[in-house]
């Protein structure tokens, strides 16, 4: 046990698959009802979620709209635009980390109806949790234990194991995108800086440029894989507020639910009941598919 469950019954009333002309994340059109963004156009917009999981002193939930174009996606944005989005993510991480009772700032994107998305407009979210989420807690504990026993960063050693390139999808001198040997989803990919960075606050200009370029390249490969937009969850794992920067290696995890073009991997008895993932795919094979996309 020892895991918090957030109860937020008001989220049952959140907007559910509205038609495009009633999308609350589009700019407000002249002569139409006001949306969440009361401007006729915008570049990148951030605002508090109207149906938050956490409110007041218990935390914060924010929406990040990537673009005013309703039919676009994160991967379709220019490298320059994504670089600016990284700056937005960094700014919100810094701001939210200073709020009282916030123990973790989590940036993520849910994409596609298969994931349960109810608004198709390109957007992500930021949760400022009043507790340390269990996945990150286990990750930090494992990293701390590894540092005590080996004197090195666990994730840095994971990246050392990718030098052969069999599981690499794409990368450059600063960042790498790869299918980890411990992937739980067939097309799971981790995107990470090659040099140790604790989080968005530690990235320099070169890091930002490479991050934007490799992120865009990965998302384009995902969409070319089956020649249609691929659903996924994007999850950023960065150092919690107040923790030493060398305790954790910043990385972004992607979980597409597809196991083939038309079949999804469902979480069933072993995964949900026992917490033990079973994946019927080799990381090397899936990385090769993505490289060729």
Backbone as a ProteinNet text record, in pm:
[ID]
protein_1_A
[PRIMARY]
XXXXXXXXXXXXXXXXXXXXXXXXXXXXXXXXXXXXXXXXXXXXXXXXXXXXXXXXXXXXXXXXXXXXXXXXXXXXXXXXXXXXXXXXXXXXXXXXXXXXXXXXXXXXXXXXXXXXXXXXXXXXXXXXXXXXXXXXXXXXXXXXXXXXXXXXXXXXXXXXXXXXXXXXXXXXXXXXXXXXXXXXXXXXXXXXXXXXXXXXXXXXXXXXXXXXXXXXXXXXXXXXXXXXXXXXXXXXXXXXXXXXXXXXXXXXXXXXXXXXXXXXXXXXXXXXXXXXXXXXXXXXXXXXXXXXX
[TERTIARY]
84.4	0	89.2	71.2	150.3	148.2	31.5	16.5	-110.4	-98.4	-212.7	-305	-433.4	-533.1	-604.6	-608	-673.1	-819.4	-909.7	-1053.8	-1099.3	-1145.4	-1186.4	-1314.5	-1428.9	-1553.5	-1600.8	-1558.9	-1602.5	-1546.4	-1446	-1389.1	-1483.2	-1587.5	-1687.3	-1757.9	-1758.8	-1831.2	-1743.9	-1617.9	-1529.7	-1575.6	-1535.6	-1578.4	-1538.6	-1632.2	-1611.2	-1633.1	-1524.6	-1526.5	-1620.6	-1594.5	-1678.6	-1649.7	-1743.5	-1712.4	-1605.9	-1536.3	-1423.5	-1462.9	-1581.7	-1620.6	-1659.9	-1654.9	-1678.9	-1558.1	-1443.9	-1324.1	-1281	-1267.4	-1230.7	-1083.5	-1001.9	-859.3	-819.8	-914.6	-889.1	-895.4	-837.9	-854	-1002.1	-1036.3	-1174.1	-1198.7	-1295.8	-1324.7	-1424.2	-1406.7	-1501.9	-1645.5	-1736	-1875.9	-1910.4	-1810.6	-1835.3	-1816.7	-1869.5	-1850.4	-1702	-1666.4	-1528	-1478.4	-1359.2	-1297.4	-1210.4	-1130.8	-1038.7	-930.5	-914.1	-811.8	-882	-904.7	-984.8	-908.6	-841.2	-765.9	-794.5	-788	-814.9	-703.2	-586.7	-475.1	-377.6	-292.2	-187	-73.9	37.5	156.5	162.6	183.6	173.5	95.8	1.1	-81.9	-79.7	-73.7	-78.6	-185.3	-269.4	-371.1	-409.4	-473.2	-515.9	-631.2	-624.9	-728.1	-861.8	-967.2	-1100.3	-1155.2	-1102.8	-1146.1	-1022.8	-962.7	-834	-847.4	-741.3	-732.6	-688.5	-611.5	-562	-589.8	-629	-659	-603.5	-592.8	-553.9	-419.6	-412.5	-287.1	-251.4	-340.9	-314.4	-235.7	-208.2	-133	-192	-154.1	-197.3	-204	-300.6	-311.5	-321.6	-231.2	-229.2	-237.4	-292.1	-300.8	-202.3	-129.9	-35.4	-79.4	-128.3	-170.2	-50.2	-13.3	107.4	91.9	-28.4	-51.1	-198.9	-233.4	-375.3	-438.5	-357.7	-407.1	-469.8	-599	-673.6	-631.8	-595.7	-568.6	-420	-338.8	-194.5	-154.1	-25.6	26.1	159.5	209.6	340	449.3	445.1	548.2	547.4	437.9	430.8	484.3	516.9	569.7	715.3	760.7	900	991.9	1119.5	1217.3	1223.5	1216.3	1218.3	1098.4	980.6	860.1	873.3	923.3	939.4	1043.6	1147	1247.3	1184.2	1094.3	1022.8	930.2	871.5	786.1	868.7	990.2	1079.4	1104.1	1118.9	1137.5	1012	895.9	770.3	765.7	796.5	798.7	894.6	1011	1110.2	1057.3	995.6	941.3	835	744.5	638	694.9	796.8	861	918.2	987.2	1046.7	940.1	834.9	729.8	652.5	612.8	531.6	612.3	742.3	826.3	833.8	806.1	814.9	684.2	578.1	451.8	460	395.1	395.7	327.1	380.7	325.2	346.4	407.2	432.5	558.2	541.6	655.3	704.7	625.1	671.6	598.8	675.1	617.8	630.4	517.1	509.8	449.9	528.4	484.7	452.6	335.2	297.7	201.6	187.3	87.2	16.4	-116.4	-197.2	-243.1	-215.9	-254.5	-335.3	-451.2	-530.5	-645	-754.4	-871.3	-840.5	-744.5	-709.3	-652.4	-596.2	-541.6	-651.5	-763.5	-872.5	-883.9	-815.8	-819.1	-959.8	-1008.9	-1142.3	-1139.3	-1020.3	-1002.7	-889.7	-918.7	-819.9	-722.9	-751.1	-660.4	-522.6	-413.3	-278.5	-245.9	-230.5	-202	-141.2	-73.6	-22.3	-70.4	-21.2	-62.8	56.5	39.4	139.8	67	108.4	53.7	160.8	124.9	210.7	152.8	211.2	157	193.3	101.7	135.1	204.6	238.1	309.9	400.8	491.7	580.4	511.4	479.1	406.2	485	414	480.8	583.1	557.5	653.6	784.5	774.9	896	962.5	883.8	941.1	1025.3	972.2	1047.6	1172.6	1158.8	1271.7	1383.6	1347.5	1445.9	1512.2	1434.7	1492.4	1594.3	1559.6	1651.9	1779.6	1764.4	1882.4	1970.1	1907.6	1984.2	2061	1995.9	2061.9	2179.3	2159.8	2265.4	2385.8	2359.5	2469.1	2546.5	2476	2543.4	2631.5	2582.2	2653.7	2762.4	2743.9	2835.9	2904.8	2855.3	2917.4	2891.4	2792.3	2761.4	2610.2	2571.6	2430.2	2377.9	2266.4	2205.8	2172.7	2107.7	2063.2	2180.8	2286.4	2407	2461.3	2458	2504.7	2408.7	2278.3	2182.9	2220.3	2253.7	2291.4	2422.3	2514	2638.1	2608.1	2502.8	2465.2	2405.7	2383.5	2325.4	2430	2557.9	2663.3	2664.9	2620.9	2617.6	2512.3	2409.6	2310.2	2199.8	2195	2090.4	1951	1943.5	1812.7	1790.4	1885.6	1874.4	1779.1	1689.6	1596.4	1655	1703.8	1774.9	1844.6	1936.8	2008.1	2113.4	2180.3	2293.3	2395.5	2486.3	2591.1	2538.6	2418.2	2365.5	2250.1	2167.8	2048.1	2036.7	1968.2	1944.1	1799.8	1737.7	1605.4	1623.5	1581.6	1606.7	1493.8	1479.7	1385.6	1463.1	1434.2	1513.6	1490.3	1591	1572.5	1465.7	1431.5	1328.8	1195.7	1175	1049.9	931	822.9	700.9	596.4	613.6	523.5	605.1	547.2	625.7	701.5	639.9	705.2	741.8	765.7	811.2	948.6	965.3	1093.1	1127.5	1256	1305.6	1391.6	1372.6	1448	1525.5	1660	1740.7	1864.3	1910.6	2038.2	2152.4	2253.3	2367.3	2447.4	2459.4	2525.7	2424.7	2473.7	2383.4	2317.6	2186	2105.1	1993.1	1965.8	1863	1721.8	1707.8	1575.4	1582.5	1468.7	1461.4	1542.4	1552.1	1624	1773.9	1823.6	1967.3	2010.1	1916	1949.4	2008.4	2112.8	2167.8	2113.2	2162.3	2108.5	2129.3	2246.3	2271.9	2178.2	2156.2	2062	1923.2	1876.6	1743.6	1729	1829.5	1824.9	1816.7	1901.5	1901.1	1772.9	1727.7	1603.7	1488.5	1476.6	1369.3	1379.7	1499.3	1518.2	1491	1542.3	1522.3	1378.2	1315.9	1174.1	1087.9	1109.3	1032.8	1056.7	1183	1214.8	1148.8	1147.4	1084.3	934.5	867.9	723.2	686.7	770.6	746	760.5	858.2	874	753.8	704.7	584.8	469.1	449.6	335.5	355.6	481.4	507.9	504.5	517.5	527.3	410.6	288	168.6	92	161	103.3	-26.1	-28.3	-140.5	-92.7	-161.4	-119.1	-118.8	-5.3	7.1	-29.5	-121	-150.6	-32.8	-17.3	90.2	65.2	136.8	153.9	299.2	323.3	458	474	577.3	594.7	736.8	749.7	881.2	915.2	1032.7	1080.2	1198.4	1172.7	1280	1293.5	1401.3	1431.2	1323.3	1276.5	1177.9	1236.7	1153.6	1201.9	1277.4	1390.4	1467.1	1563.1	1560.9	1652.6	1780.9	1891.6	2019.7	2008.6	2067.5	2053.1	2119.7	2220.3	2287.9	2215.7	2101.9	2026.2	1950.3	1923.6	1832.6	1876.5	1857.1	1890.9	1761.2	1746.3	1626.2	1606.7	1483.6	1451.4	1301.4	1261.5	1120.5	1082	975.1	929.2	802.2	795.7	679.9	619.1	487.8	416.9	305.8	333.2	223.5	153.6	21.2	-48.3	-52.3	-13.9	-23.5	82.4	40.5	138.8	152	48.1	55.2	-23.6	-38.7	-113.9	-256.2	-319.2	-461.1	-490.7	-386.3	-407.1	-339.6	-407.8	-355	-307.3	-208.6	-168.5	-254	-331.1	-415	-344.8	-364	-313.4	-416.9	-374.9	-469	-418.1	-439.9	-415	-275.6	-174	-36.8	3.1	-33.8	6	-70.6	-203.8	-285.9	-291.4	-302.1	-317.6	-187.7	-78.7	49.5	155.5	127.9	226.6	345	328.5	437.4	404.4	474.6	449.3	505.4	430.2	475.3	462.7	573.7	572.5	620.3	541.3	574.4	649	762.1	842.2	983	1081	1219.9	1247.8	1316.2	1348.1	1425.6	1518.7	1601.6	1516.2	1416.7	1330.3	1243.9	1187.2	1100	1179.9	1301.4	1387	1419.1	1443.5	1471.2	1350.1	1228.7	1108.3	1096.4	1122.7	1110.1	1219.7	1341	1448.4	1411.1	1345.9	1311.8	1186.7	1117.8	990.4	1018.1
-117.8	0	124.6	207.9	331	416.9	422.5	506.2	589.4	717.1	806.6	784.4	797	799	933	1006.4	1137	1119.4	1173.3	1165.8	1302.7	1308.9	1436.2	1415.6	1397.5	1364.2	1471.3	1597.5	1704	1686.8	1602.2	1580.5	1502.2	1442	1373.3	1470.5	1598.1	1697.4	1766.3	1719	1788.2	1768.3	1861.1	1862.6	1732.1	1674.8	1541.7	1546.1	1535.7	1529.3	1633.2	1761.6	1863.4	1873.1	1922.9	1947.2	2055.5	2057.6	2149.8	2294.3	2334.5	2474.7	2509.7	2410.3	2437.3	2393.5	2381	2337.5	2445.9	2412.2	2513.8	2552.7	2481.4	2511.5	2589.4	2613.3	2698.4	2845.5	2935.2	3078.2	3117	3223.4	3273	3342.2	3289.9	3345.7	3461.4	3565.4	3677.8	3629.2	3673	3635.5	3500.8	3429.1	3298.5	3308.2	3210.9	3212.6	3208.3	3268.9	3274	3135.1	3099.6	2972.3	2992.8	2890.9	2904	3008.1	3044.3	3140.5	3259.1	3368.2	3480.5	3573.4	3515.7	3592.5	3535.1	3618	3568.3	3480.7	3479.8	3397.2	3384.1	3283.9	3269.7	3185.5	3182.2	3106.2	2976.5	2990.5	2882.5	2940.1	2865.6	2917.2	2820.3	2876.5	2798.1	2857.4	2772.4	2820.5	2708.3	2743.9	2643.5	2560.5	2432.3	2340.1	2373.5	2380.7	2409.9	2292.2	2171.5	2051.5	1984.5	2047.8	2000	1880.7	1802.1	1696.1	1752.6	1862.3	1926.2	2075.6	2133.9	2276.4	2338.6	2470.7	2545.4	2502.7	2479.8	2442	2296.8	2221.3	2080.1	2056	2161	2143.8	2227.2	2194.7	2274	2182.5	2208.7	2139.4	2244.3	2239.3	2336.7	2267.1	2338.7	2293	2374.5	2307.1	2373.9	2348.9	2451.5	2439.4	2469.3	2372.6	2385.1	2482.1	2491.9	2567.1	2602.1	2711.4	2741.9	2653.3	2580.6	2496.7	2369.5	2357.9	2247.2	2111.7	2106	1978.8	1947.7	2011.9	1990	1892.1	1889.5	1803.5	1858.5	1805.7	1849.6	1819.7	1702.6	1663.9	1745.2	1812.8	1894.6	2036	2072	2205.9	2213.6	2334.9	2354	2329.9	2304.2	2287.8	2413.2	2530.4	2655.9	2666.1	2625.6	2631	2536.1	2415.5	2318.7	2367.4	2433.8	2490.5	2595.6	2675.4	2773.4	2704	2592.8	2516.3	2460.8	2415.9	2368.7	2480	2603.2	2717.1	2739.9	2719.4	2730.7	2622.6	2498.5	2389.5	2421.4	2478.1	2510.8	2620.6	2721.6	2831	2781.5	2696.1	2645	2551.9	2473.3	2388.4	2472.9	2580.8	2669.2	2734.2	2784	2854.7	2760.4	2646.7	2554.2	2489.6	2471.8	2411.6	2497.1	2626.2	2717.1	2725.7	2662.5	2666.2	2582.1	2627.8	2548.4	2414	2311.4	2175.1	2100.2	2161.7	2090	2004.6	1875.3	1783.5	1728.8	1745.2	1698.3	1771.6	1813.5	1878.1	1780.5	1741.9	1635.9	1691.5	1689.2	1736.5	1614.6	1615.2	1498.9	1538.5	1447.3	1462	1329.9	1333.7	1220.5	1249.6	1158.4	1181.5	1063.7	1092.6	990.4	937.5	903.2	850.4	718.6	641.8	514	533.7	651.5	683.7	737.3	778.6	835.5	985.5	1043.8	1188.1	1232.1	1340.4	1391.1	1521	1582.7	1702.4	1675.3	1681.2	1643.6	1755.4	1878	1990.1	1959.1	1986.9	1953.3	2024.7	1946.6	2006.3	1903.1	1952	1868.5	1923.4	1864.4	1907.5	1911.8	1984.8	1989	1970.3	1869	1846.4	1881.9	1965.6	1992.6	1911.4	1797.4	1704.5	1745.9	1723.1	1744.8	1623.8	1525.2	1405.5	1358.2	1270.1	1213.7	1092.6	1096.3	985.8	854.7	740.7	612.4	570.4	595.8	557	632	762	841.1	804.4	772.1	732.3	606	505.8	382.1	409.4	495.6	528.3	595.4	691.4	763.1	671.1	580.4	485.3	394.6	346.3	259.8	334.6	460.2	540.1	566.4	596.4	623	498.6	383.6	259.2	228.7	252.7	226.4	317.4	443.5	537.2	493.3	449.1	403.1	282.5	190.4	65	75.9	170	175	309.8	411.4	543.2	611.6	561.5	619.3	634.2	717.4	734.6	611.7	557.3	439.7	465.2	578	602.6	634.5	695.1	714.9	580.2	480.6	347	280.4	309.2	259.5	312.6	441.1	500.6	443.2	407.7	342.8	212.5	144.7	18.7	35.1	160.2	185	225.5	211.5	253.6	171.8	45.6	-37.5	10.1	78.5	138.5	46.8	-78.1	-170.3	-125.6	-59.2	-15.5	134.7	200.7	344.6	371.9	467.7	509.5	627.8	727.1	840.1	916	1004.2	1081.2	1169.9	1246.7	1328	1327.8	1422.9	1421.5	1456.8	1513.3	1558.1	1474.3	1419.4	1346.1	1213.9	1118.5	989.1	946.7	887.3	825.9	677.1	592.8	449.3	369.4	245.2	151.6	78.2	101	38.1	-113.2	-189.8	-335.5	-375.1	-283	-309.4	-244.5	-211.7	-149.3	-238.4	-175.5	-249.4	-243.2	-150.6	-136.9	-163.8	-228.3	-266.2	-150.4	-34.2	79.6	189.6	149.9	245.1	299.8	429	494.7	589.1	590.7	688.2	789.8	915.2	1026	1091.9	1097.2	1142.7	1219.2	1314.9	1380.7	1284.6	1282.7	1193	1235	1365.7	1415.2	1420.4	1403.6	1400.4	1536	1534.8	1652.2	1608.1	1688.8	1651.5	1681.6	1783.9	1822.1	1937.5	1993.1	2103.3	2224.3	2245.7	2361.8	2351.6	2232.8	2211.6	2215.1	2229.3	2224.5	2357.7	2349.2	2470.7	2487.5	2588.5	2619.5	2503.6	2439.2	2324.6	2209.1	2186.6	2081.5	2108.6	2233.1	2269	2243	2282.9	2266.1	2118.5	2037.5	1894.4	1827.6	1865.7	1811.5	1836.5	1959.2	1994.4	1914.3	1902.3	1833.9	1684	1620.6	1476.9	1445.4	1530.1	1510.6	1516.7	1616.4	1627.6	1505.8	1465	1350.1	1222.9	1201.2	1081.6	1081.5	1194.5	1200.1	1182.2	1231.1	1209.5	1061.8	994.7	851.1	773.9	811.6	746.7	757.7	875.1	894.4	829.5	808.5	738.7	586.9	538.3	394.1	318.3	362.4	297.5	388.9	496.3	592.2	654.3	683.8	754.7	805.2	905.6	956.8	845.7	827.4	721.9	776.9	711.7	756.8	725.7	805.6	780.3	860	822	905.2	948.9	1077.5	1131.1	1172.3	1120.6	1144.6	1192	1312	1366.3	1331	1271.9	1233.3	1322.4	1422	1511.1	1512.2	1573.5	1576.4	1653.5	1600.2	1672.5	1801.3	1898.5	2021.4	1990	2057.3	2041.8	1925.6	1838.6	1724.7	1762.2	1696.4	1720.1	1683	1764.2	1744.2	1614.8	1565.4	1443	1316.4	1331.7	1214.9	1146.4	1218.9	1167.7	1216	1130.5	1164.3	1194.6	1317.8	1360	1276.5	1233.4	1165.1	1173.4	1146.9	1151.2	1012.8	957.4	824.3	835.4	754.2	751.9	611.9	607.2	479.4	475.4	431.7	409.1	276.8	272.2	149	43.8	80.4	-14.8	-124.1	-248.5	-355.6	-390.8	-356.7	-361.2	-239.8	-228.3	-114	-110.8	-227.5	-231.4	-299.3	-337.3	-404.6	-326.2	-318.2	-249.4	-350.7	-308	-387.8	-345.1	-438.1	-406.9	-450.6	-373.7	-412.9	-505.4	-628.2	-727.7	-787.1	-917.2	-978.5	-958.7	-988	-978.4	-833.9	-745.1	-605.1	-533	-545.7	-472.7	-540.2	-672.1	-743.6	-768.1	-788.3	-820.3	-713.5	-619	-515.6	-567.8	-681.2	-743	-736	-651	-634.8	-752.2	-792.6	-893.3	-831	-822	-759.2	-861.3	-881.2	-983	-919.4	-857	-790.4	-769.7	-775.5	-746.5	-599	-534.1	-392.2	-365.5	-455.1	-435.2	-434.7	-523.3	-530.4	-407.2	-360.4	-243.3	-117.3	-109.5	5	7.8	-108.9	-116.7	-70.4	-108.6	-63.4	89	145.6	290	363.3	310.2	372.8	380	275.8	270.1	346.4	400.3	470.2	601.7
0	0	0	101.6	116.4	-9.7	-76.2	-194.9	-180.9	-212.6	-207.1	-326.8	-303.8	-410.6	-403.7	-512.8	-517.4	-556.8	-478	-505.4	-554.5	-680	-741	-821.1	-755.4	-825.6	-922.5	-904.3	-994.6	-1135.8	-1150.5	-1284.4	-1375	-1318.1	-1400.3	-1494.8	-1460.8	-1540.7	-1644.4	-1662.5	-1757.1	-1901	-1985.5	-2126.3	-2194.9	-2271.7	-2329.5	-2480.5	-2555.8	-2702	-2765.7	-2744.7	-2807.3	-2956.9	-3037.1	-3179.4	-3189.2	-3302.4	-3316.9	-3293.6	-3339.1	-3323.4	-3179.3	-3088.7	-2947	-2861.8	-2925.3	-2852.8	-2753.5	-2625.2	-2525.6	-2529	-2608.5	-2613.8	-2739.5	-2826.9	-2943.5	-2901.6	-2980.9	-2950.3	-2957.5	-2888.2	-2893	-3027	-3102	-3233.5	-3220.5	-3300	-3295.7	-3317.9	-3233.7	-3246.6	-3188	-3129.1	-3068.5	-2916.5	-2841.3	-2695.5	-2659.3	-2548.9	-2504.5	-2463.9	-2509	-2471.7	-2347.6	-2314	-2201.2	-2229.4	-2355.9	-2395.8	-2461.7	-2389	-2439.1	-2532.6	-2629.2	-2728.7	-2866.6	-2972	-3106.9	-3162.8	-3097.7	-3140.9	-3024.6	-3029.2	-2928.2	-2985.7	-2914.9	-2955.3	-2874	-2743.7	-2645.9	-2528.3	-2475.5	-2366.3	-2248	-2126.5	-2003.1	-1912.2	-1855.9	-1763.3	-1667.7	-1558	-1460.7	-1516.4	-1490.9	-1536.5	-1470.5	-1551	-1497.9	-1415.8	-1441.5	-1369.5	-1308.7	-1208.2	-1156.3	-1061.6	-1055.3	-954.7	-820.5	-823.9	-702.3	-710.3	-596.9	-593.7	-466.7	-468	-349.6	-295.3	-163.9	-100.3	-123.5	-185.4	-210.3	-339.2	-414.9	-538.3	-650.5	-772	-886.9	-1010.1	-1096.3	-1225.4	-1334.8	-1431.3	-1539.1	-1674.5	-1770.9	-1909.8	-1992.5	-2081	-2170.4	-2314.1	-2381.3	-2521	-2609.7	-2693.3	-2774.6	-2891	-2943.9	-3067	-3078.9	-3147.7	-3170.3	-3277.3	-3353.1	-3462.6	-3406	-3417.6	-3358.8	-3415.3	-3542.3	-3609.2	-3619.4	-3539.3	-3542.3	-3431.6	-3398.7	-3292.1	-3245.8	-3136.3	-3086.3	-3187.9	-3248.6	-3344.5	-3472.8	-3501.7	-3622.8	-3601.8	-3478.2	-3453.1	-3497.9	-3526.7	-3566.4	-3447.6	-3474.4	-3367.6	-3281.4	-3345.6	-3271.2	-3176.2	-3225.5	-3142	-3023.1	-3046.6	-2938.6	-2839.1	-2889.1	-2798.9	-2707.2	-2761.8	-2678.8	-2578.7	-2620.1	-2529.9	-2413.3	-2440.8	-2334.6	-2232.9	-2281.3	-2191.9	-2106.1	-2166	-2090.1	-1982.2	-2019.4	-1921.3	-1806	-1840.8	-1738.9	-1645.5	-1704.4	-1624.5	-1527.6	-1576.3	-1489.9	-1382.7	-1417	-1316.9	-1204.5	-1240.6	-1140.8	-1054	-1117.7	-1044.6	-952.1	-1003.7	-924.7	-811.8	-833.7	-730.2	-604.8	-619.7	-505.9	-425.9	-475	-402.7	-274.8	-167.2	-43.9	-65.3	-2.9	-4.6	-135.9	-237.3	-362.5	-347.8	-370	-356.4	-490.1	-594.7	-725.7	-837.6	-939.6	-1057.9	-1174.1	-1227.8	-1329.1	-1457.6	-1563.9	-1695.7	-1781.4	-1845.4	-1924.4	-2036.2	-2130.6	-2236.1	-2255.6	-2260.5	-2303.3	-2445.8	-2537.3	-2676.7	-2730.3	-2786.8	-2852.9	-2768.9	-2835.5	-2766.2	-2696	-2751.2	-2689.5	-2549	-2524.6	-2393.4	-2301.4	-2358.4	-2279.4	-2291.2	-2390.6	-2409.1	-2449.6	-2387.4	-2418.4	-2497.9	-2509.1	-2590.7	-2689.5	-2818.4	-2919.3	-2954	-2910.6	-2938.8	-2879.6	-2953.2	-2903.5	-2772.5	-2665.6	-2535.8	-2442.5	-2342.2	-2235.4	-2102.2	-1994.1	-1861.3	-1767	-1658	-1551.9	-1419.9	-1343.7	-1210.6	-1107.9	-1012.1	-896.8	-781.1	-752.9	-653.7	-510.5	-416.7	-275.3	-213	-292.8	-247.9	-359.8	-329	-430.4	-492.8	-623.8	-686.6	-676.1	-664.6	-637.7	-742.5	-870.5	-973.4	-953.5	-927.6	-905.9	-774.4	-672.4	-544.4	-559.9	-631.8	-653.6	-736.6	-836.8	-923	-842.9	-758.8	-678.3	-575.9	-517.6	-423.2	-491.9	-610.6	-685.2	-720.9	-763.3	-798.7	-677.2	-562.5	-440.8	-396.9	-403.4	-365.8	-458.9	-588.1	-686.2	-663.1	-630.9	-603.2	-479.7	-374.3	-252.1	-280.4	-362.8	-386.2	-492.2	-589.9	-703.3	-720.9	-653.4	-665.1	-797.3	-873.7	-1004.9	-1019.8	-1117.1	-1149	-1222.8	-1176.5	-1239.3	-1384.9	-1413.5	-1550.4	-1643.1	-1589.4	-1671	-1716.7	-1627.6	-1665.1	-1762.9	-1750.2	-1850.4	-1988.6	-1996.6	-2124.8	-2177.3	-2086.6	-2130	-2203.2	-2161	-2224.2	-2362.5	-2405	-2537.2	-2640.4	-2608	-2701.4	-2830.2	-2824.1	-2944.6	-3044.2	-2995.5	-3084.4	-3131.5	-3083.8	-3130.9	-3089.6	-2975.6	-2925.4	-2946	-3011.6	-3035.5	-3151.2	-3130.7	-3235.9	-3312.8	-3240.4	-3300	-3188.4	-3224.9	-3124.7	-3187	-3102.7	-3145.5	-3032.6	-3031.4	-2929.6	-2790.6	-2782.7	-2654.1	-2600.4	-2689.5	-2647	-2721.4	-2659.4	-2721.5	-2696.3	-2797.8	-2785.4	-2811.7	-2718.5	-2731.3	-2667.3	-2711.8	-2650.1	-2541.2	-2415.2	-2309.1	-2304.9	-2262.5	-2254.2	-2153.1	-2061.2	-1960.7	-1997.4	-2126.4	-2171.1	-2135.6	-2089.4	-2054.2	-2164.1	-2259	-2373.6	-2499.7	-2601.2	-2719.1	-2783.2	-2793.2	-2859.5	-2758.7	-2634.3	-2532.4	-2571.7	-2557.8	-2586.5	-2472	-2435.6	-2339.2	-2413.4	-2379.9	-2439.8	-2326.1	-2339.4	-2225.9	-2272.2	-2188.9	-2217.1	-2187.3	-2272.7	-2252.1	-2128.5	-2106.4	-1986	-1871.6	-1751.3	-1636.2	-1616	-1616.9	-1588.9	-1494.4	-1392.3	-1296.6	-1344.3	-1428.8	-1474.7	-1571.2	-1603.3	-1699.1	-1653.8	-1523	-1471.6	-1495	-1529.3	-1547.9	-1694.4	-1785.8	-1928.3	-1973.4	-2060.7	-2119.9	-2261.5	-2333.1	-2466.1	-2563.6	-2557	-2645.3	-2612.5	-2483.4	-2442.3	-2498.6	-2485.7	-2534.1	-2683.4	-2759.6	-2905.4	-2942.6	-2880.7	-2910.7	-2862.8	-2743.6	-2688.9	-2786.1	-2833.7	-2926.3	-3055.8	-3108.5	-3236.7	-3225.6	-3119.5	-3103.8	-3066.7	-2984.8	-2951.2	-3076.2	-3158.7	-3282.4	-3371.7	-3386	-3470.5	-3422.5	-3290.9	-3235.6	-3262.6	-3238.1	-3258.9	-3405.7	-3495	-3637.5	-3673.1	-3613	-3638.1	-3585.6	-3467.9	-3415.2	-3514.2	-3571.2	-3660.5	-3796.6	-3835.9	-3962.2	-3947.2	-3823.6	-3799.2	-3860.3	-3830.9	-3884	-3978.6	-4022.6	-4117.3	-4065.2	-3936.9	-3873.5	-3738.1	-3679.2	-3548.7	-3443	-3379.1	-3277.8	-3140.5	-3068	-2931.8	-2839.6	-2736	-2639.8	-2512.6	-2408.6	-2290.1	-2288.3	-2272.5	-2255.9	-2109.8	-2042.6	-1899.6	-1870.9	-1814.5	-1779.9	-1635.6	-1617.8	-1485.6	-1448.7	-1364.7	-1323.2	-1171.3	-1123.4	-980.7	-904.1	-790.7	-710.2	-652.4	-620.4	-556.9	-427.7	-411.4	-288.2	-285.4	-387.5	-390.7	-463	-427.1	-493.6	-640.3	-727	-870.6	-919	-844.1	-888.9	-843.7	-772.2	-726	-839.3	-945.8	-1048.6	-1186.3	-1287.9	-1426	-1502.1	-1545.5	-1618	-1743.6	-1767.2	-1892.3	-1915.4	-2039.1	-2078.5	-2128.4	-2074.7	-2114.1	-2198.2	-2303.3	-2393.9	-2391.7	-2370.5	-2364.8	-2469	-2590	-2685.7	-2651.5	-2653.1	-2616	-2727.1	-2849.6	-2960.9	-2951.1	-2984.9	-3004.6	-3152.2	-3230.5	-3376.5	-3425	-3555.2	-3607.1	-3554.9	-3544.3	-3509.8	-3376.2	-3301.7	-3173.6	-3062.3	-2948.2	-2832.1	-2728.7	-2649.4	-2534.2	-2416.3	-2363.2	-2247.8	-2119.6	-2014.7	-1883.9	-1821.2	-1791.1	-1740.7	-1609.2	-1588.5	-1459.1	-1403.9	-1482.7	-1432.8	-1407	-1501.8	-1488.8	-1378.3	-1380.6	-1284.6	-1148	-1147.8	-1021.2	-947.7	-1023.9	-961.4	-984.3	-1073.9	-1102.4	-1181.1	-1249.8	-1325.8	-1474.6	-1547.5	-1690.6	-1770.1	-1871.5	-1967.8	-2105.6	-2179.2	-2310.7	-2413.5	-2518.4	-2619.2	-2736.2	-2705.9	-2809.2	-2756.9	-2848.1	-2812.5	-2837.5	-2744.6	-2757.8	-2886	-2919.5	-3040.5	-3166.5	-3171.4	-3290.1	-3304.6	-3194.2	-3200.1	-3229.7	-3178.7	-3210.8	-3360.3	-3418.8	-3562	-3643.3	-3600.5	-3669.4	-3666.2	-3548.9	-3534	-3612.1	-3612.4	-3690.1	-3836	-3884.7	-4026.6	-4063.9	-3964.7	-3992.7	-4062.5
[MASK]
+++++++++++++++++++++++++++++++++++++++++++++++++++++++++++++++++++++++++++++++++++++++++++++++++++++++++++++++++++++++++++++++++++++++++++++++++++++++++++++++++++++++++++++++++++++++++++++++++++++++++++++++++++++++++++++++++++++++++++++++++++++++++++++++++++++++++++++++++++++++++++++++++++++

